[in-house]
Amino acid sequence: MSRTSPNVCARAAALLAAVLLAGASGPSTAQTRRPDQDRARDAVREGSLAPLSQVLATIASRTPGEQLDTRFGETVDGRPVYLITWRTSDNRVVVFVADARTGRILEQRGG
């Protein structure tokens, strides 16, 4: 994995923390539809974002397991990112931060 500037990683980590905290107190994602999903889907159709399926395939090829949750958001500097919560085949939980434009994994936390 290539190195990312500390600023981008710090901003992605802050976004990840905010998303995880917000999700912890909110309704189940299976029961609600999030506007971020609609924005991401529209942007993929327009060709400005990488399909989530591409990002998930990259993760699965490197880290066998299953997707638990995915969020779409932006870093403080406006970079669109996918935040993918993943359970590895040995039951560790890892959060991947992926650049939504390119599909490149920017960061991996946990596990």
DAWODA-V317894 format. One record per residue. N is the residue number from 1. RES is the residue in one letter. SS is DSSP state (helix for helix, strand for strand, loop for the rest). PHI is phi in radians with two decimals (none if undefined). PSI is psi in whole degrees, 0 to 359 (* if undefined). Layout:
((N;RES;SS;PHI;PSI) (N;RES;SS;PHI;PSI))
This chain:
((1;M;loop;none;134) (2;S;loop;-1.33;158) (3;R;loop;-1.39;143) (4;T;loop;-2.02;150) (5;S;loop;-1.04;146) (6;P;helix;-1.00;327) (7;N;helix;-1.07;314) (8;V;helix;-1.14;316) (9;C;helix;-1.11;318) (10;A;helix;-1.12;318) (11;R;helix;-1.17;319) (12;A;helix;-1.12;320) (13;A;helix;-1.12;319) (14;A;helix;-1.13;318) (15;L;helix;-1.10;316) (16;L;helix;-1.03;314) (17;A;helix;-1.05;316) (18;A;helix;-1.11;317) (19;V;helix;-1.14;315) (20;L;helix;-1.15;320) (21;L;helix;-1.16;319) (22;A;helix;-1.13;320) (23;G;helix;-1.21;333) (24;A;helix;-1.18;331) (25;S;helix;-1.84;355) (26;G;loop;-1.63;179) (27;P;loop;-1.21;162) (28;S;loop;-1.02;138) (29;T;loop;-1.16;337) (30;A;loop;-1.24;339) (31;Q;loop;-1.68;347) (32;T;loop;-2.19;157) (33;R;loop;-1.88;129) (34;R;loop;-1.75;137) (35;P;helix;-1.05;330) (36;D;helix;-1.11;328) (37;Q;helix;-1.13;317) (38;D;helix;-1.12;317) (39;R;helix;-1.08;316) (40;A;helix;-1.15;316) (41;R;helix;-1.05;316) (42;D;helix;-1.10;319) (43;A;helix;-1.18;325) (44;V;helix;-1.14;316) (45;R;helix;-1.05;323) (46;E;helix;-1.33;347) (47;G;loop;1.54;9) (48;S;loop;-1.60;349) (49;L;loop;-2.22;151) (50;A;loop;-1.27;143) (51;P;loop;-1.11;140) (52;L;helix;-1.02;324) (53;S;helix;-1.01;325) (54;Q;helix;-1.14;316) (55;V;helix;-1.15;316) (56;L;helix;-1.11;323) (57;A;helix;-1.13;321) (58;T;helix;-1.10;314) (59;I;helix;-1.10;313) (60;A;helix;-1.07;326) (61;S;helix;-1.24;333) (62;R;helix;-1.69;329) (63;T;loop;-2.41;92) (64;P;loop;-0.99;139) (65;G;strand;2.80;209) (66;E;strand;-2.50;151) (67;Q;strand;-1.31;129) (68;L;strand;-1.73;319) (69;D;strand;-2.80;152) (70;T;strand;-2.43;137) (71;R;strand;-2.18;152) (72;F;strand;-2.02;135) (73;G;strand;-2.79;192) (74;E;strand;-2.30;147) (75;T;loop;-1.31;172) (76;V;loop;-1.01;325) (77;D;loop;-1.49;8) (78;G;loop;1.58;4) (79;R;loop;-1.27;124) (80;P;strand;-1.29;136) (81;V;strand;-2.37;152) (82;Y;strand;-1.76;134) (83;L;strand;-1.95;110) (84;I;strand;-1.94;119) (85;T;strand;-1.61;127) (86;W;strand;-2.27;137) (87;R;strand;-1.83;123) (88;T;strand;-1.30;168) (89;S;loop;-1.12;341) (90;D;loop;-1.81;25) (91;N;loop;1.19;23) (92;R;loop;-1.50;149) (93;V;strand;-1.86;127) (94;V;strand;-2.21;141) (95;V;strand;-1.94;124) (96;F;strand;-1.79;138) (97;V;strand;-1.91;120) (98;A;strand;-2.12;139) (99;D;strand;-1.15;118) (100;A;loop;-1.25;339) (101;R;loop;-1.32;317) (102;T;loop;-1.81;339) (103;G;loop;1.48;358) (104;R;loop;-1.27;136) (105;I;strand;-1.28;123) (106;L;strand;-1.62;326) (107;E;strand;-2.76;153) (108;Q;strand;-2.32;128) (109;R;strand;-2.21;144) (110;G;strand;1.51;188) (111;G;loop;1.17;*))
